[in-house]
């Protein structure tokens, strides 16, 4: 399996994530909304040792957002990259991936549905073959 790759808007922070993505989901919690500026964020997780920070900027900057996780972002352009959990897990937002059509990236659930405005609808549906 080829690694998943991606990075920030300015290109200083780049990553390669090995293996299949875990826990593909969307989230509408207030932390995700404030971190990203979006009503809903799509995430996947990788074990910390499966993610390499490959860009000239090295590892992303972080902000301790809870008692178990730090939000990751580019200190130069401010792009949201994800979260680095104490677990140790690296959760990456799908918007920073170079290619987003891989099957293991397709969200299968939605967290904190009640955190979204009533008019905002999120649907997690795997495409059917054909």
N, C-alpha and C positions, 0 to 999 in steps of 0.2 A: 504494500500500500504506500503510495506517495504521501509525503508529509503535507499537512495543511499549512499554508503560508499566508501571511498578511502583515499589516502594519498600519501606522498612523498616516494622517494626511500629508505631513511634510516628508515622510520616509525615514526619519531618524530612528524610529523604533520599528523593528521588523521582528517577526517570529517564525519559527518552524515548529509545528506540533505533530509529533509522531503518533501513529496508531489511530484507531477509531475514536471519534468524539463521544463523550459520555453525557448523559442527562440533557439532551437537546430540548430546550424549553423556552418559552417566552415569559416575561415577568412584568407586572405593572405595579410593583411596590413603590413606595415613595422614595426609597433610597435609589432604586434604578432610575426613576424618573428624574430625580435631581442630578444624579451623576451623568446621565446621558442627554438630558434636555428633551427626551422623547417620552410619550405616554406609555410605550411598551418597548422592551428590549429583548432581542433574541440572543440566547446564551448557549454555549456548550462547555463541557469541562474536560480537562486532561490532568493526569497526575503531574505534579510539579516537575519530575524528572523527564517527562516527555516533551517539555516546552523549552526551546532554546531561543534566547533573544539574540538575533543575528545582525541587527542594524548598527550603524555607527554610533547611535545614541545609547547602546547597551540596553539594560533593563529599564522598564518604564518607571516614572515617578509614582509614588503611592500616597494615598491619604487613608488613614485608619478610620473606617466608617462604622465599624461595629466591634464587638468583643471577639469576633472570630475571623474578620476579613478586612482587607485593605483594597480600596478601589485603585485601579491602575490607569494611568493616562500619560500622554506625551508631555513632558515639561516644556517643550518648545512650541508645539502647535495646539496643545490642549486636547487632542483627540482622546476620546474614551476608548480604552482597549479591553477592559474587563475588571476582574478582581483576583487578588492573590489571597487565597484562604489559608488559614493556619492548618488545615486538614492533613497534609499539604496538597492543595488543589489549585490549579490555575483555571479560572473561568474566563473565557474570551467571548466578546460580543461579536456576532456574526457580521455586523457591518464593517468590521476591519479586516475580514478575510479577503484574499485575492479572488477566490472562487467560492461561491456559496451554494452550488447546486448538488454537492455530494449528498448521498442518501443519509449518511450519519449526521449531517448537520440539520436535517429537517426537524423542527420542533414537534414534539409529540404531546406536550402538555402546556398549560398556562398557569403560572403562579400569581397569586394576589389579584385575581380577577376583579375583586371588589374595590381595588385601588384605582381602577380606570373610570373615567367619566361614563355615565350610562349610555352616551351616544357612541362611544368607541367600542368597536367589536373586533375581537381577535379570534381567528379560527386556526386551529392546528390540524391540518389534514395532509396525510401523505398522499402524493399523487398516485393514481392507479396506472398500471401498465396498459399500454395500448396506444 
